[in-house]
Each structure stands twice: as structure tokens, then as C-alpha cells.
């Protein structure tokens, strides 16, 4: 809820004006954003592991909805930059931290 105020009030207007935005944030803040963008349920988002330091890129349409990328790792529609096998291993590493 706290992040979405900034998303709608600051970031969406900046993106609509043509700016590219880089968001560097804590994992829970990033989860809030991808939950919103990808319409992920509250139950599903708790199991989503976002690897640290792996850029996640979203292309958005004019309605600020994600344009699914062919290399997206479900349930996300954005794509991680870098070697995809390495990214998947990093996601698994984050998941292993909670076990």
C-alpha cells in the first residue's frame, strides 16, 4: 500500500511523460510492484522469490499494463537481464534461504 502511492503519484506520470525509470528497492517493495503489474494473488506473491541484483525489466503499454516478454519467468511478464540459467539458479537460492 505504501509503495503504490509512489507508483501512481510519481512513477506512472514520469513513465507516461517518456522517462525510463529504474527502481532499486527491498525485495518486499519489488514484490508489491510485480504483484500489482502482473496481477498476482496475495497467496501466490508470498512464494515469489526475486533474486538480489538481477535487473527485472518491464515494458508497459499505454495503460501501464505489462507487455509479456517471451523470456519472462512465470508468473512475471517482465524479463530478467542476464544469463537465464544463472537467474533461475539465483531464484532457487533465494527460495532455499527460507527453508
PESULZI-V894401 format. One record per pair of residues at least 12 apart in sequence whose ideal C-beta (glycine too) atoms are under 10 Angstrom apart, sorted by the first residue. I is the first residue (numbers start at 0). J is the second residue. If there is no record, write none. Layout:
# PESULZI-V894401
i:I j:J
i:I j:J
This chain:
# PESULZI-V894401
i:0 j:31
i:1 j:28
i:1 j:31
i:2 j:22
i:2 j:24
i:2 j:25
i:2 j:27
i:2 j:28
i:2 j:29
i:2 j:30
i:2 j:31
i:2 j:32
i:2 j:34
i:2 j:35
i:3 j:31
i:3 j:32
i:3 j:34
i:3 j:35
i:5 j:22
i:5 j:28
i:5 j:32
i:6 j:20
i:6 j:22
i:6 j:31
i:6 j:32
i:6 j:35
i:6 j:36
i:6 j:63
i:7 j:35
i:7 j:63
i:10 j:22
i:10 j:32
i:10 j:63
i:11 j:59
i:11 j:63
i:14 j:57
i:14 j:59
i:14 j:63
i:15 j:59
i:15 j:61
i:15 j:63
i:19 j:56
i:20 j:57
i:20 j:59
i:21 j:54
i:21 j:56
i:22 j:55
i:22 j:57
i:23 j:52
i:23 j:54
i:24 j:49
i:25 j:49
i:25 j:51
i:26 j:47
i:26 j:48
i:26 j:49
i:26 j:50
i:26 j:51
i:26 j:93
i:27 j:44
i:27 j:49
i:29 j:47
i:29 j:49
i:29 j:51
i:29 j:55
i:30 j:44
i:30 j:45
i:30 j:47
i:30 j:48
i:30 j:49
i:31 j:44
i:32 j:49
i:32 j:55
i:32 j:57
i:32 j:77
i:33 j:47
i:33 j:49
i:33 j:55
i:33 j:57
i:33 j:65
i:33 j:74
i:33 j:75
i:33 j:76
i:33 j:77
i:34 j:47
i:34 j:74
i:35 j:63
i:36 j:57
i:36 j:59
i:36 j:63
i:36 j:64
i:36 j:65
i:36 j:75
i:36 j:76
i:36 j:77
i:37 j:57
i:37 j:64
i:37 j:65
i:37 j:67
i:37 j:71
i:37 j:73
i:37 j:74
i:37 j:75
i:37 j:76
i:37 j:77
i:38 j:64
i:38 j:65
i:38 j:74
i:38 j:76
i:39 j:74
i:39 j:75
i:40 j:74
i:43 j:74
i:44 j:74
i:46 j:74
i:46 j:94
i:46 j:97
i:47 j:74
i:47 j:75
i:47 j:90
i:47 j:93
i:47 j:94
i:48 j:89
i:48 j:90
i:48 j:91
i:48 j:92
i:48 j:93
i:48 j:94
i:48 j:95
i:48 j:96
i:48 j:97
i:49 j:75
i:49 j:79
i:49 j:89
i:49 j:90
i:49 j:93
i:50 j:79
i:50 j:81
i:50 j:85
i:50 j:86
i:50 j:87
i:50 j:88
i:50 j:89
i:50 j:90
i:50 j:91
i:50 j:92
i:50 j:93
i:50 j:94
i:51 j:89
i:51 j:92
i:51 j:93
i:52 j:81
i:52 j:89
i:53 j:79
i:53 j:80
i:53 j:81
i:53 j:85
i:53 j:86
i:53 j:89
i:53 j:90
i:53 j:93
i:54 j:77
i:54 j:78
i:54 j:79
i:54 j:80
i:54 j:81
i:54 j:86
i:55 j:71
i:55 j:72
i:55 j:75
i:55 j:77
i:55 j:78
i:55 j:79
i:55 j:80
i:55 j:86
i:56 j:68
i:56 j:70
i:56 j:71
i:56 j:77
i:56 j:78
i:56 j:79
i:56 j:80
i:57 j:71
i:57 j:75
i:57 j:76
i:57 j:77
i:57 j:78
i:58 j:76
i:58 j:77
i:58 j:78
i:59 j:76
i:59 j:77
i:64 j:76
i:65 j:77
i:70 j:83
i:70 j:86
i:72 j:86
i:72 j:87
i:72 j:90
